[in-house]
Amino acid sequence: MTASAAAVPQQPGRTKAFLRLVMIEHSVFALPFAYIASLTAMFQWDRTVHWARLLLVTVAMVGLRTFAMACNRIIDREIDARNPRTATRELVTGAVTVKSAWTGALIAVVVFLGAAALLNPLCLALAPIAVIPMVVYPYGKRFTDFPHAILGLAQAMGPVGAWIAISGSWSWDAVILGLAVGVWIGGFDLIFGCQDVQADRAHGVKSVPARFGIPAALHGARASHVVTTALLVWYALATGAGVFFWAGLVIVAVAFLYEHTIVRPHDLSRLNRAFFTVNGFIGIALFVCALLDLLVRGLTV
């Protein structure tokens, strides 16, 4: 068997390793809110779901998130190697090479820019701005105790961009939703960072938990999620949301209460349940309620 023939079966393995590297399944955190923004914009525009535009929004969101995660892993690979929790990541073990990761990142950002170009001129013009915090965030933990705020800013752009993708114009309603998403994700990143306090302090990695301690980080996360709930209420009022959306907000508030009940300063054993399960549920539950609300109010599929 020639070397080139032997290399063919390995391609799916490299692809799967790259998808593991960027944790493609975690798109569930960002996509529901992009869909809420897109569908609300469609409702305000002509009350009709435009499937082609929704597909392009999906491609753009997944492309940008894939680029961001790949950059994060590439830039942080030396930090990851020193942390027992992250020492098995693909760039540390060699399952994915740095060259392959950069190739995947560049493909992803080209896909993002291509989708933005197909949507409308304003999307394309603003697309490079959306890329900037995705690259800055991994460096944040090297120069500020508040890298979570940079992550929140990066995530806040999703709903704003999704709304512009549909309407082709700026929307302050989308900004409210974007801020809600950014504060929400920044808040649960405070929780997530609690598990790395020891390693972060040992290696000079900056974060709120490392600088101020786990109790302070958890208090900050609770405050963030109170603000998130308030912003979602503001968004509901600004867009004239109906009963199903308000029911979704009740579900979100209960989920936040549960999340902060199961994570305590001296007991982080259920942190992954709070981070992955509860936060994934929050996005999906609010999206389902928002979709039902829009359909009841007249959105045509």
N, C-alpha and C positions, 0 to 999 in steps of 0.2 A: 504493500500500500504506500502510495506517495505521501509526502508531507502535506501537500495541498488537499488530498482526499481525506486524510486523517483530520484535518482542521475543520471540515464541513460540519460534522456532528456536534462540535463544540460550540457553535454559534448560539443555539438556543440556550445553552448554559450561561454564556456570557450575557445574553439578553436578560435572562431571569435574574442573574446576579445584579445587573444594573437596576432592574425594577425593584429588587430588594433594597438596594442602596438608597434609592430615592423614596422608598416606602410609598409606592404608587397608590396603595389602598387608603392612605391618609388624605387623599383628595376629598374624602367624605366630610372633612372639617370645613373646607372652603366652598365646595360646589353648591350645597343647599342655599347658601346666602346669595351666591351669584344668581341662582335660579329665581329666588324670591325677588331680587332686584330686576332681573330680566322680565319676568312675567308681570310684575307690577307696572313696569314701563310699557309693556305691550297692552295691558289693560287700559292704561291712561291714553295710549296712542289710538288704538282702534278696536280694543277688546277681542283681539284675535291672537292665538299663539302662532308665531312664525317659526316653524320648526328648523328651517335652514339657519336662521340667525341664532337660534338656541344651540344648534350643533356647533356653530362657530364659536360661540361663547364657551362651550364645553372644551373645545380644542384649545382655545386661547388660555383658559384657566389651567388646564392640565399641563400644557406646554410651559407656562410661566412657573408653575409650582415645581415641575420636574427640573427646570433650569435652576431654580432657587435651592432645591434640596441637593442637587449635584454639586453646586458651588459650595454649599455649606459643608458637605462631606469632604470635598477636596481641600478647602481652606483649613478645616479642623482636623485633618487626618493625624497630625502629630499630637494634638491634644487628646484625640480619641485613643491613640495608642497608649497614653499614660493613665487612662481611666479604666479600671476593671470592667465597668458596665458597658463601655463602648469599644473595648479592645478587640471584639470579634466582628466589628464592622468590616464590610467588604474591602475597603481601601487599605485597612490595616492588615488584614490577613492576606491580601493579594488576590482575592477572588475577582476583583475588578482593578485594573491598572489605572493609574492617573490619566494616561493618554485616552483610555476608553471612556473614563468618566468625563473628561473634557469634551470628547467627541459627542457623547450623549447630551451634555449640557448645551453645546452649540447647536445641535440638531433641534433640541427642545426650544431654544430661544428663537431660532429661525421659524419653527412652526408657530410659535406665539405671534411673532411679527407678521407672518403671512396671514394668520387668521384675523389679526387687527386690520391689516390692509384690505381684506375682503369685506370687513364690516362697514367701516366708513372712514372718511379722512381724519376726523377728530380722534378716533381710536388709534389710528396709525401715528398721528402726531404726538399723542400722549404716551404711547407704548414704551418708548425709551425711558421715560421718567419712571414708569412702573418697575423697570428692571433695576434701577439704582439701589433701592433699599434691599433688594434680594442679595446683592453682592456685599453691601455694607454690613448687613446683620451679622454674618459670621465673624467679622472683625470687631464687632461691638463689644464682645466679652473680653477683648484685649485692652480697651480704653475707657469703658464706662461700667459702672455698677448696675446700669439699667438697660441692658441689651434687650430685655423683654419689650421695652417701649418701641425699639426699632422694629422688632418682629410684629408688634401690633400695628405700626404704621404700614408695614408691607402688606399685612392681611387686610387692612382697611381699604386698600385700593381695589380689592376684588369686586365688591358690590357696586362701587362707583364706576369702575370700568364696564361692568356688565350692563349697567343702566345706560351708559353712553353708547354702548354697542347697539342698543335697540333704538334709542331716541336720537342719537347723533348730536346731543346737546347736554350741557351741564345740568345737574339736578341736585338741589340741596337736600331733598328727601333721600337721595342715594347717599349723600354725605353722612346723614344721621345714621343710616343703616350701616355704612362703612365704619363709622366710629364705634358703633355697638359691637361689630365683629372684631375690630382691632382691640378694644378694651377687653372683650371676652377672651380672645386668644392670648393677649398679654397676661391676663390674670391666670389662666391655667398654665401658662409657661412658668409663672412664679411657682406654682405647685410642682411642676415637673422638675424644675431646677433644684428642689429640695433634696432629691436623692443623690446629688453630686457634690454636696457641700464639702465633704472631706477631701475629695480629689481636687475640687476647684481651689480650695484654700492651699492645698499642698503645692499646686502647680501655678498659682497666680492667675487663675481664670476668674474673671469678674462676673458677679451676678448679685441680685438682691439677697438671696439666701446665704451666699458666701460672705457678703459684707455685713449684713444686719442680722443674720440668723434665721432659722426655720420658722419660729413663731411669727416674726415680723413679716416674712414672706407670705405666710398663710393669711395673716391679717390683711396684707395688701391684696391678695387674691380675692378675699371676701369683699373688700371695698370695690375692687374692679368689677365684680359680678353684680354688685348692687347698682353701680353706674351703668353696666350693660343693660340691666333690666329697665332702668329709667330711660335709657336711650331707645330701647325697643318700644316702650310705651309712647315716647315722643314720636317715633316713626309711625306707630299705629294711628295716632291722632293726626299726624301730618298727611297721611295717605287715605284717611277715612276708612280704616280697616273695619271689618265686620266681626260678628260674634266668633267665628271659627279662629280668626287670628288672635283675638283676645283669649280664647281658650288655650291656644298655643303658648301664649305668654304665661299663663298659669302653670302649664306643664314645665316650661323653662324655669320658672321660679322654684317650683318643687324640686326639679332636678339639681338646681344650684344648691338648695338647702341640703339635699342628700349628699352631693359631692363634698360639701364642707363638713358634713357629719362624719364621713368615713375616713377623712385624712386629718390626722392630729399631729402636733409637733413631735411627739414621742412614739408615734405609731404610723409609719409610712407603708405598712404592709399592703394596704389597698390602694396605693397611689396609682398604679397602672389601671385599676378599675375606674378610678375617678378621671384619669386623663383620657384614656382611650374609649372605654365603654360609655361613660356618662356624657362626655363631650360630643362623641359621635351621635349619641341618641338625641342630644339637644338640637343639633343642626338638622337632623332628619325629621324630628317631630315638628319643629317650627316650620320647616318647608312644607310638610304634608298639610298642616293646618292653614298655612298661607295659601297653598294651592286650592284647598277646599273653599276657602273664603273667597278667592277670586272667581272660582267657578260658580259659586252661588250668586255672586254679585254680577255675573254676566260674561265672564271670560269664555270665549268660544275656542274649543279645541279643534 
